[in-house]
Amino acid sequence: MRGFTFDYTPSDKFDRPDEEVARNGSVYDRSTLARHENLSREVFLILADTDEYDVYSSLAMNYTTPPDILDRIVERFPELRGFAATNPSASADLMRTAPLAEHIAQSIVNFLNQVEATDAERRELMKRYYKLQPPGGPLLGDVWADIRPE
């Protein structure tokens, strides 16, 4: 599962401000907007309030979606966990719930930064990560608990 973002200016797609598209656009327009990477916090919040699967799916795969929005997505649509939990912007707690092999390297680096991993812990997790083949495998949280028992 890989996410995506599109860098753009509002005039590239829409003839009105992002906030208006987020509030009043069609589901298609809101879903398209939710894939863009230079959205304001306000636009992310408006889109997260739509409660529309297509919009939430786009947000789950957008690498710039804030962690709290990703958590909200998983609460509302648990079937989107695979996308949200492997998103490099996800919280460490959410990342733990996805198989290690499903993550991209950047999400692992972000996880390691969030948990303030030591150099030895970083090397060990990355060694295990590069040995795995997607899909499936052990959860990141289980592998991490083996590296850093708490």
QUIHU-V264247 format. One record per run of one state. SS is the DSSP state (~ for helix, > for strand, _ for the rest). FROM is the first residue (numbers start at 1). LEN is the number of residues. Records with the same first field share a line. If there is no record, write none. Layout:
BEGIN
SS = FROM-LEN + FROM-LEN
END
This chain:
BEGIN
_ = 1-5 + 7-3 + 14-4 + 25-2 + 34-2 + 37-4 + 49-4 + 62-5 + 77-1 + 86-6 + 96-3 + 103-2 + 115-4 + 132-7 + 148-3
> = 6-1 + 36-1 + 99-1 + 139-1
~ = 10-4 + 18-7 + 27-7 + 41-8 + 53-9 + 67-10 + 78-8 + 92-4 + 100-3 + 105-10 + 119-13 + 140-8
END
